[in-house]
C-alpha cells in the first residue's frame, strides 16, 4: 500500500499548470503583437524622411451632419521639379495656432508625396 494522493489535489495542480501555460501563451502573444506594431510604425516613419516647411494658405471649418473641425491647407513649391505640392490636415478639434501666410512643418515621403504628416 502506498500513499494515495487526493484526486482534488491532482485537479488543483493541473489547473495551476494550465493557468501558468495560459499566462505564458498570452504574454508571448502580447509581446509578439507589440513587436509587429513597432516594426510597422518604424517602417512608416522611415518613409516620411523628408522634412519641408510649407506655407499655410487656408484655415477653415468643415462641418458635416455628424461633426465639425478645423482644417489647415498649406502648399510648398519643389524647386527641383517645379511642382507645387498641396497639403491638407485632418480635422482638428480646436482652432490651430497658425496663421494664413505662416509656416508649417510637413514630413513627406519623397517617393510618394501624397503620404505626409503636418506638424500641427
C-alpha positions in Angstrom: 0.0 0.0 0.0 1.3 3.4 -1.0 0.3 6.8 -0.1 -2.7 8.0 -2.1 -2.9 11.5 -3.4 -6.3 13.0 -3.3 -7.9 13.5 -6.7 -8.8 17.0 -5.7 -5.1 17.9 -5.2 -4.3 16.5 -8.7 -7.1 18.6 -10.2 -5.8 21.8 -8.4 -2.2 21.1 -9.5 -3.3 20.5 -13.1 -5.4 23.8 -13.0 -2.4 25.7 -11.7 -0.2 24.3 -14.5 -2.9 25.2 -17.1 -3.1 28.7 -15.7 0.7 29.2 -15.9 0.6 27.9 -19.5 -2.3 30.2 -20.4 -0.5 33.2 -18.9 2.7 32.3 -20.7 0.9 32.0 -24.1 -1.0 35.2 -23.5 2.2 37.1 -22.6 4.0 35.7 -25.7 1.1 36.7 -27.9 1.1 40.2 -26.4 4.8 40.7 -26.9 4.6 39.4 -30.5 1.8 41.9 -31.3 3.8 44.7 -29.8 6.9 43.8 -31.8 4.9 43.6 -35.0 3.3 47.0 -34.2 6.7 48.6 -33.6 8.1 47.2 -36.9 5.1 48.6 -38.8 5.4 52.0 -37.2 9.1 52.2 -37.8 8.7 51.3 -41.4 6.1 54.1 -41.9 8.3 56.6 -40.1 11.3 55.9 -42.4 9.1 56.6 -45.4 8.4 60.2 -44.2 12.1 61.0 -44.4 11.9 64.5 -45.9 11.1 67.5 -43.8 9.8 70.6 -45.5 8.4 73.9 -44.5 5.1 74.7 -46.3 3.1 78.0 -46.4 -0.3 78.0 -44.8 -2.8 79.1 -47.5 -6.2 78.4 -45.8 -7.7 77.7 -42.4 -11.4 76.8 -42.4 -14.1 75.0 -40.5 -15.5 71.9 -42.2 -18.8 70.7 -41.0 -20.8 67.6 -41.7 -24.1 66.4 -40.2 -22.1 64.5 -37.5 -19.1 66.7 -36.7 -17.1 69.7 -37.5 -13.4 70.6 -37.3 -10.7 73.0 -38.4 -8.7 72.1 -41.5 -5.4 73.6 -42.5 -4.3 73.7 -46.1 -0.7 74.5 -47.0 1.4 74.5 -50.1 5.1 74.1 -51.0 7.0 74.6 -54.2 9.5 71.9 -55.0 12.3 73.9 -56.7 13.8 70.7 -58.2 10.7 69.7 -60.1 8.8 73.0 -60.3 5.8 71.2 -58.9 3.6 72.8 -56.2 2.5 70.3 -53.5 -0.7 70.9 -51.6 -1.1 69.5 -48.1 -4.4 69.3 -46.2 -4.6 68.4 -42.5 -7.0 66.1 -40.8 -9.9 67.7 -38.9 -8.7 69.4 -35.7 -11.0 69.8 -32.7 -9.6 73.2 -31.8 -8.5 76.2 -33.9 -4.9 75.8 -34.9 -2.3 78.2 -33.6 -1.2 79.0 -37.1 -2.0 82.0 -39.3 -2.6 82.2 -43.0 0.8 83.0 -44.6 2.6 81.3 -41.7 4.8 78.2 -41.9 4.0 74.6 -41.0 6.5 71.7 -40.9 5.5 68.7 -43.1 7.1 65.3 -43.0 6.9 63.8 -46.6 7.6 60.5 -48.2 10.0 61.7 -51.1 8.9 58.7 -53.2 5.2 59.4 -52.7 4.4 63.0 -51.6 0.8 62.1 -51.1 2.0 60.4 -47.9 2.7 63.2 -45.4 2.2 64.4 -41.9 1.7 68.0 -40.9 3.1 69.1 -37.6 0.2 70.9 -36.1 
